[in-house]
């Protein structure tokens, strides 16, 4: 226990130094005069400043007044309902296409940190796609229930190959050409097969796929050759400058299956690139027989999970009642932290303030009902003081991406487990206009404990109405308890929180877990 206290005290000191060294004069004056009393208000102030900068940049962009698709009609390439959105990447803005419903993501069998989705449920047959995962690049042709992909390994680890999957591909960003004739598609397939038969090895998957595009006559607009070694360079060059085939423009659209924004996913690609060598070293490390058994069990669990990886049903058959947001990191430190310790995302569901006021009218204050003790003082004034929480939120959840209006089924499928037996336990906080969720069991027990604390989840909001835990064992019954040592809700407030949750998830059973 002494070691833990010392570690968190040291963490607090380092984070406080970092925070104050990176504050502007205006922010230092704010701290000095105590004009803003809570970390939540500081986070909101920073978010508003970022929002104003985005709006200012957007007003100077030709797409923002009325977004226009990159091509006239791409419905014939998609099986799902879709919509156009303008999203930023670096200093530019791009039109991207997203599903109108949440696309389910599974985990790769050999690497649980890599997300996969079912491409056959998204794209129509004979569609050519250039996919960007985290950070793998692959090219494929979509079949009826199969995907034929040209797969390349980085760092010369293995020769390129043609692989056939049952529709599962890495989730992320897809560049979908729409003006290719059948002869060009067959040429791409032939070039891929020739490379695979030659057992070509390259430094990166981006380089290998760039070579295939070049052999088939593709160039960047203006005749610039496609010669990229890093996935993020290839993606950005295509989005910024476009593609040509034999000197003629290639029409395409950019489809995103990840819930992350284009910029956030682009940043995650860069982080994954920089940790590629370490990731491959970890895979080569010898493991014990016990670890092999555990890995085999994990593979079976993932395969069972992915066997049910199907796209959500169309929104026309469901009531879109929940407005859902997901946090994203905004710093390199946050991206590296996610790579090592898992993504501690905070989900937010918007609530009707009148409904909240009617059911949970009393506000809770952090540490108000905690008995005076050394540990209380340590947590309140050092480990989880407002400055530390503001710093954590600044790289963990400064911004929230809008997932749009989701049906109750889609929201539950995204937050809660399917029939895999996996228990997902969340710390959650209800405020006057939102409910926030943060997963408790991500990767590392101690890191999970710190980043899922109710003060971190709420951002020290001064409008907290309830705090506790939420979990399910079967995906059908949601259990809610009042396990929050910081806010200490009462049993009556627990009953009220259950009543509110039943309004949110009306098709599930919600029970109090005392």
N, C-alpha and C positions, 0 to 999 in steps of 0.2 A: 504493500500500500504506500509506503514511504517513497518507493521508486516511482510509482504512478503520480503521486503528488508533485515530486520533483520534476518529472517529465512535462507535466502540464504547466507548471510554473515557468519552466524554461520556454515552452511553446508560447505562453502568453507574453513573455518578455520579448521574444523574437518578433512575434506578430505585431506587438505594439510599436516596436522600433520601425518595422516595415511600414506600418500604417502611417505614422507621423512623418517618416521620410518622404512618403509619396503624397502627402497632402499639400494642396495649394495654399497660398496665403489666405484666400477666402475661406477655405475649409478650416484652417487653423484658427481664424477669427471666430468661426462658428463654434468650434470646441471651446474657445476661451470664454465666450459670452454665454454659452449654453442656450443659444436661441432655439436649437432643436434638441429635444430631450431624449429621444429614443433612437435606437439604431434603425428601427423601421422607417422613421422619417428621413434619415440620411440616405437609406437605400432608395426610397421613393424619389428623393431629390436628384440622386444620380441617374436613376432611370428616366426621369423627366428630362434631364439635360441631354441624355443620349437620344431620347425620342425627338426632341427639338432639332438636334443635329441631323437626324435621319430625315425629318420632314423638310428641313432646309435644303438638303442634298436632293431630295425627291422632287422638289419644286423645279429644280433645274434640269430634271431628266425628262426626256420626251415621252417615256412610257407611262409615267405615273398618272397623267390626267385621264387616260383611258387605255388600260393595258391591251395590247394587240398580240394575238398568237403569232408564233414564228411562221406558221403555215396556215392555210385557209381551213383545212379540215384534217384532223388526225384521229377522228373517231374510229376509222376503220382499223387502226392499229391497237386500240384499247378495248377490252371487254367490260370495263367498269365505268361508272359515272365519274366525270372528271371536271376540273375547273382550272382556269389560268390564275396565276399569282405573280406579282412582281416581287422578287427578292434580291437583296444586295449581295455582291461578292466583291470583296476589297472595295475599290472606289466606284465600281460599276453596278448597274441594275440589269437583271435578266428576267425574262418571262419564263416561268417554269410551270409544269403541269403536275397537279396532285390529285389523288383520289378524293372523291366526296365523302368517303367513309374511311375509317382507320384501317390501314393494312397491317395485318398481324405479322409479327416477326418472331422467328425461332432462333435457336442457337446452332452454330456449326458443330458438327459431331466431334471434330478433333480440336476445336478451339472455341470454348464457350463464349469468349469475348466478341466473336464475330457473329453478326446478325445475318440471318437468311430469311428469304421470303419465297413464295411460290410464283414464279414468273408466268407460268401457264394460266394462272387465274387473272393475270393483269393484261398480258399482251395477246394479240391474235396470232394464229399460226403463220409461219413464214416471215415473221418480223425479225429484222436484224437489229441487235442491240450491242452497244459498247458500254459495259457496266463498270462502275467504280465503287468498290467496297472500302473497307478500312484495313489496309490500303490497296487491296488487290484490284488489278484491272483485268478484265476478261471480255472476249467477244463471243457472241453466240447467236444461234438461229433458233427461234421458238418453234416448237412443234405442237401437236395436239395435246399430248400429256408428257412430252419430253423436251429437254433443252440440250442442244448440242453446242458445247462450248470449246473454245480454243484456250487451253490453260497453260500458263507459263509460271515457272518458279523463279524467285529472285535469288541472287547471289550464286548463280550457276548450280543450285542444289540438285536439280533434276532436269531432264529434257522436257521440252514442250510436248503436249499431248492433246488429243481430241477426246473429250470426256462427254458422257451422256448421263444426265441426271433426270430424276422424276419430277422436274420442275423447280427444285430448290436451287436458288442462286443467292449470292451475297446481296443483301439489301443495301440500298444507297441511292446513287445517282445513275440514271440510264440515259445515254445519248441514243436517240432513235432516228436514224435516217428515214426519210419518207419519199424520196425521189429516186430510189434505186430500182433499176429494172431487174428482171430475173437473171439476165446474163451477168450482171455485176455481182449479184448474190452468189451465183455459182462460182464466180471468179474468187470471191472472198473465201468460200468453202474450200476450193482447190488449193489456194495459197496456204491456208491453215493446215490442210492435210499434208502438203508437201513439207512444211516446216516440221510437223510432228514426225513424219516418216524419216526426216533427216536427223531427228533427235537433237534439235538445236537447243543450246543452253545460252542464256543471256544473263546480264547483271540484274535485270528487273523485268517484271511483267509489263510495265509501261513501255519499255524499250522493245520488247518482243511484239506487242500489239501495234506499236508505231511502225515497225518494220512491215507487218502484214498490210497495214493501210497504205504504206508507201509503195509496196510491190503491186498493189491493185490500182495505183494511179491517183490516190488521194493526196491532197496537199492542203495546207492552211491557206486561207484566202490570200490572193496575191502571188500564188505559186511557191510559197515558203514550204520547204520540206518538213515532214513530221519526224522529228528526231528528239524524242523526250525520254529521259531515264527515270523521272519521278512522276507518279500518278497525278499529283496536284498540278504540275506544270502542263501535262497533257490536257487535263480537264479545263483548266483556265484558258489555255490557248484556243481550244475548240469553242468555248462559250464566248470568249471575247472577239475572236476573229473569224469564226465560221470555217466551213469545209468546202473544198472544191474537188471535183473529179474530172480530170482531163480538161481543166480550165473552166468548167461550168460549176455554178453554185450548187451545193448539195443542201436541200432543205432537210431540217431535222427539228425535233423538239426534245426538251430536257424533262424527263419524268423523275420525280423523287418519291421513293417508297418509304424513306426514313421519316419519323416524326420531327427530326431536327431540321432547322432552317438550312438553306443552301450554304450560308457562311459558316454555320456551326459544323456542318458535316465536312466542309472543306478543311476547316481547322483540325478536325479529328483525323482526316487523312494525313495531314502533315505530321501530326503527333505519332500516328502509327508508322509512318515512314521512318521517323527518327528512332523508333524503338524496334525496328525490324531485326537488327542484328541480335539484340538481347533476347527477343522473342524466339528466334531460331536457336540460340544457345540454350535456352530453357528447354526446348523440345529435345535437344540432344543429350541433356543431362541424364545420367543413369538413375533409375528409380528402383525402389525395393519391390518385392513381390506383393506386399500389402498395398502399395501405391498402384501397382498394376491392376490389382483386383478392384480397387476403388475407381480407377479410371475406366475399367470395363463396365462397371455399374453405371458410371456417369454417362458413358456412350449409349447404353441401353435406355437410360432415362431420356436423353436428348432425342434419340431415334423415335421413342414413343411419343414425345412431345411433337416432333416435326411431322409425324404421320398424320396428325390432325391439324397441320398448318394450312388452313384454308382461308381464303379471303372472306371478310365479313359480308353479309348479304347487303343488297342494295338499299340505299336510304329510303326508297319509295315504300318499302315494307315495314319501316320502323318510324317511331316518333323521335325526332332529334330534339332531346330535351336538356342535355348537359353540355355546357360550354366549358371545354377543357383546355388547359394550358400546361406546358412542361418547361421546366427551367433549363437553361443552358449556361455553360461556363463562358466567361469572356476574357480569359487570360491564359497565357502559356502555362503558368503554374497550375491552373485548374485542369488543363488538358493532360499534363503529365501526371497529376495526382489521380485523375480518372483512370489513366492507363495502368497505374500500379495498384490502386486500391478500389477500383470499380467506380461506376457512375452513380453518385448519390443524387439522383434527380428529385426535384420537388414537383409534384403535380398539384395543380390548382383547379378546382371546379367552382365556377362563379355561382353565387347564391342570391336569392331575392332577399334584400335587407329587411323587408317587411315581414317575411316569413320567419327569418332568424329572430327578429325582435319579438315576435309573438310567442316563440317557443323557448328561446334562450336569451332572456333580456338582461341577465346579470353579467357584468364584465369581471374577468379574472385578472389578477395582477401577479406577475412572476415573483416567487419567493415570499409572497405576502403571508401565507399560512404555514410557512416552514419554521420550525422551532429554531431559535438562535443556537448556533453551534459553530465550531471551527470549520466544518465541512460546508455549511451554508455560506459562511463568509468567504471561503476559498472559491466556491463556485460562483457566487453572485458578484464578487469584487475582482476576481482574477481570471479563473478558467473560462467563465462564460459571461464576462462583463459586456457592456454594450459595444465597446470598441472591438473586442475579439469577435463577437458575433457579426458586426458590420464588416470586418475584414473577411471572415469566412464566407459571408453572403456575397461579397464583392467578386470572388472568383468561383463560387459554387452556384449561385442563383441570382445574379444581378438582373438578368433578363429572362423573360418567359416567352416561349414560342406558342403561338395560337394554333392549337390542333383543330379548332373549329367546333361546330355543334355536332355532338356524337349521340347516338342512341344509347340507351342504358346498357344494352347488350355489349356494344363495342367498348364502352368505358370499363365495364366489369371485366371483359376479356383482356383488356390492356393492363389493368391494375391487378387483377386477381388471377390465380392460377387456373389452368384447365384441369382435366381429370388426370393429373400426373402424380397426385399425392404430395406435391410440394406445398409447403405452408409459407405463404408470404405474409409477413407481419409488418404493419406500418405504424409509425407514430403519426398521429394526425392532430390538427388544430383547426377548430372552427372559429372564424372571426365574424364580424358583422355582415360581410358580403362574400365570403369565400370559405372553402374548406381546403386545407393543404395536407398532402400526404407525402411521407418520405419513408422509403423502404428501410427496415431495420437490419435485416440479414443480407448484406450485399456481398462482402468478401472477407474483410478483416474485422474481427469482433470489436477491437478498441476503436478503430477508425469509425466503424458503424455507430458505436455508442456516442462519439463526439458529434458527428455530422447529422445525426437524426434527433438530437436533443430538441425538445419542444421550443426552447428559446430560439434555436437556429431555424427551425421550420417556420416559426411565426415571425422571425426577424424582430423580436421584441415589440410586436404590435401592441398598441394600447387598447385594442378592441377585441381581445380574446374572449370567447364565450365558453369554450370547452377545449380540453386537451386530454388525450388518452391514446390507447392502442386499438387498432382494427386488424383483424385477421380472419382467414377462412381456411378450412381444411378440405372442403369439397367443392368450392366454387359456387355453392348454392346458399349456404348460411353464413352470414357475416356476424362475427362476434365483436362487440365493442366493450372495452373496459375503461376504468378511470385511472389507469396506471400513469400518472404524471406527478413525480415528486416536486416539480417546479410550480405547477399551478394548483394542484390539490383540489380537483372538482369534487362535489358532493354526489351522493347516490341519486338525489333528486335531479341534479344536472345531468347525470348519466342517463336517467330515464328520458329526459328531454332531448338529449343528443340522439338516443335511439329513435325517438319519434321523428326527428328531423332526417335521420338517415333513411328511415322507411319511406319518406317522401322522395328522397333522391333515388333510392333503389327499390322501387315499388314492386318489382317482380322477384325480388329475393327476400328471404327471411332474415330479419335483423334482430339480434337478441343481445341483451345485456349480459356481460360476463363478469360476475362479481368475484 
